[in-house]
């Protein structure tokens, strides 16, 4: 007869045990013995992992594609079930990447960005941003200005307070949505160049199931083994498009900054040997076409309703070998390619490599125009730098 039945006590209901309790026995709860994660970040002496496969002490396992776990403080390989963090579960998206900035964890899903505040003992969701997700981990990088990333809707940066689309400036979109969406694929990549404070965006960083790089549009290059890229300058807040600018041969890895503050990546050469590539601000050799096309915005001189006389444009630049760039202009907001007209002094063709100033004059004064746009196109030297453009004009008096 069990002890509980022999001496039930005043409040016992009379239930008996199947057998006497084990002496010195210890209850063991279910434990995590291993976690395999597709995304991870270190914040405040903890590791946060996401999109995980969890192995338990009873031999079972499960895949949690939209869950996060945090490690114990200072123990980066110790995880508990109580350390699970659920932000948005069963929403049809899985976690692709994690990044941290200013005591925040940026949790990137395929379409949505969740910002978690981790400055307190208990993490909490601070804000969510629709359409700000990424397709792969290479599409996210960290800068000294904040965390930057790309998708088919834009190039974004989080500065610890707000999310900003770098394609927009003062309510104006600087790159057409259709152009950007064509350039960016689900294998886009972004990297940070600390020496120049620039972001490098590659539309497609490797081959996929369809085979080799395609020729023509998008993030692909018309030259086999090269890909096109956009370069964004965080200081000047400006964009440049480079055709056939990145050598990848058979495909490249994600981009990382090394200890020398150079942006690097790995790629397979023609013999399938791993080679380390490095971003060169001034190319060491020609990569595909050296032609450029630089088109300014349409200048209305701050008063679009008033007629203006344009006398000349002064350009200060550095040329080099094979430098031969021609200047054109068009007026009144025209979008017709046939409306580009040449200056009487048109060519930026100095090959000395020194700083040169040239005055570009139309054959006659450009009279009674509401706006003015400039284009430079032709063959540019590897060392070509346009330092300054000055437009000499006079507004027509009223009355």
Long-range contacts (C-beta under 8 A, 24 or more apart in sequence): 28-57, 30-56, 30-57, 30-58, 30-81, 31-56, 31-57, 31-80, 31-81, 32-56, 32-57, 32-69, 32-79, 32-80, 32-81, 33-57, 35-69, 35-79, 37-69, 38-95, 38-96, 39-95, 39-96, 39-97, 39-98, 39-137, 40-98, 41-98, 41-99, 41-100, 41-105, 42-76, 42-100, 43-100, 43-103, 43-105, 43-118, 44-73, 44-103, 44-118, 45-73, 45-74, 46-70, 46-71, 46-72, 46-73, 46-76, 47-71, 47-76, 47-77, 48-85, 48-98, 48-105, 48-118, 49-79, 49-98, 50-95, 50-98, 50-107, 51-94, 51-95, 51-96, 65-94, 65-95, 66-90, 66-91, 66-93, 66-94, 66-95, 66-109, 67-95, 68-95, 68-98, 68-107, 70-123, 85-116, 85-123, 87-114, 87-116, 87-125, 88-112, 88-114, 88-128, 93-133, 96-133, 96-134, 96-135, 96-136, 96-137, 97-134, 97-136, 97-137, 97-139, 97-140, 99-140, 99-142, 99-147, 99-149, 100-142, 100-147, 101-142, 101-146, 101-147, 101-158, 101-159, 101-160, 102-146, 102-159, 102-160, 104-158, 104-160, 106-140, 106-147, 106-158, 108-132, 108-133, 108-134, 108-140, 108-149, 109-133, 110-134, 110-135, 113-163, 115-158, 129-163, 132-156, 132-163, 135-186, 135-187, 135-188, 136-186, 136-187, 136-188, 136-189, 137-254, 138-187, 138-188, 138-189, 138-190, 138-205, 138-253, 138-254, 138-255, 139-188, 139-189, 139-190, 140-190, 141-190, 141-191, 141-192, 141-199, 141-255, 142-192, 143-192, 143-194, 143-197, 143-199, 143-234, 144-194, 144-197, 145-197, 145-234, 148-190, 148-192, 148-199, 149-190, 150-184, 150-188, 150-190, 150-201, 151-184, 151-188, 152-180, 152-181, 152-184, 153-177, 153-180, 153-181, 154-180, 155-190, 155-199, 155-201, 155-230, 155-232, 166-199, 166-232, 166-237, 167-239, 169-237, 174-239, 175-230, 175-239, 182-217, 182-218, 183-217, 183-218, 183-219, 183-228, 183-230, 184-219, 185-218, 185-219, 188-219, 189-252, 189-254, 189-255, 190-255, 191-254, 191-255, 191-256, 191-257, 191-263, 191-265, 191-279, 192-257, 192-263, 193-257, 193-263, 193-279, 193-281, 194-257, 194-261, 195-261, 195-262, 195-281, 196-233, 196-281, 197-233, 197-234, 197-235, 198-231, 198-232, 198-233, 198-234, 199-231, 199-232, 199-234, 200-229, 200-230, 200-231, 200-246, 200-255, 200-263, 200-279, 201-229, 201-230, 201-231, 201-232, 202-227, 202-228, 202-229, 202-246, 202-252, 202-255, 203-227, 203-228, 203-229, 205-248, 205-251, 205-252, 205-253, 205-254, 205-265, 206-248, 206-251, 206-252, 207-250, 207-251, 212-250, 213-248, 221-288, 222-288, 222-289, 223-287, 223-288, 223-289, 225-249, 225-250, 225-270, 226-287, 226-288, 227-252, 243-288, 243-289, 243-291, 244-287, 244-288, 244-289, 245-283, 245-287, 245-288, 246-277, 246-287, 247-277, 247-287, 248-277, 249-275, 252-277, 282-382, 282-383, 283-382, 285-382, 286-382, 290-322, 290-379, 290-380, 290-381, 290-382, 291-377, 291-378, 291-379, 291-380, 292-325, 292-376, 292-377, 292-378, 292-379, 292-380, 292-384, 293-375, 293-376, 293-377, 294-375, 294-376, 294-377, 294-386, 295-373, 295-374, 295-375, 296-373, 296-374, 296-375, 296-389, 297-373, 298-333, 298-371, 298-372, 298-373, 299-371, 299-372, 299-373, 299-391, 300-370, 300-371, 301-371, 301-372, 301-393, 301-395, 303-395, 304-370, 304-371, 305-370, 306-370, 306-395, 306-396, 306-398, 307-367, 307-368, 307-369, 307-370, 307-395, 307-396, 308-368, 308-369, 308-370, 308-372, 308-393, 308-394, 308-395, 308-396, 309-365, 309-366, 309-367, 309-368, 309-369, 309-393, 309-394, 309-395, 309-396, 310-362, 310-365, 310-366, 310-369, 310-372, 310-391, 310-392, 310-393, 311-361, 311-365, 311-366, 311-392, 311-393, 311-394, 312-359, 312-360, 312-361, 312-362, 312-392, 313-343, 313-359, 313-360, 313-374, 313-389, 313-390, 313-391, 313-392, 314-357, 314-358, 314-359, 314-360, 314-388, 314-389, 314-390, 314-392, 315-348, 315-357, 315-358, 315-360, 315-386, 315-388, 315-389, 315-390, 316-355, 316-356, 316-357, 316-386, 316-387, 316-388, 316-389, 317-348, 317-350, 317-355, 317-356, 317-358, 317-384, 317-385, 317-386, 317-387, 318-353, 318-354, 318-355, 318-356, 318-383, 318-384, 318-385, 318-387, 319-348, 319-349, 319-350, 319-351, 319-352, 319-353, 319-356, 319-381, 319-383, 319-384, 320-351, 320-353, 320-381, 320-382, 320-383, 320-384, 321-351, 321-381, 321-382, 321-383, 322-351, 322-379, 322-381, 323-348, 323-349, 323-350, 323-351, 323-379, 323-380, 323-381, 323-384, 324-348, 324-349, 324-378, 324-379, 325-349, 325-376, 325-377, 325-378, 325-379, 325-380, 325-384, 326-376, 326-377, 326-378, 327-360, 327-374, 327-375, 327-376, 328-374, 328-375, 328-376, 328-377, 329-362, 329-366, 329-372, 329-373, 329-374, 329-375, 330-373, 330-375, 331-366, 331-369, 331-370, 331-371, 331-372, 331-373, 332-369, 332-370, 332-371, 333-370, 333-371, 333-373, 334-373, 340-375, 347-378, 348-376, 348-378, 351-381, 353-381, 353-383, 355-387, 368-396
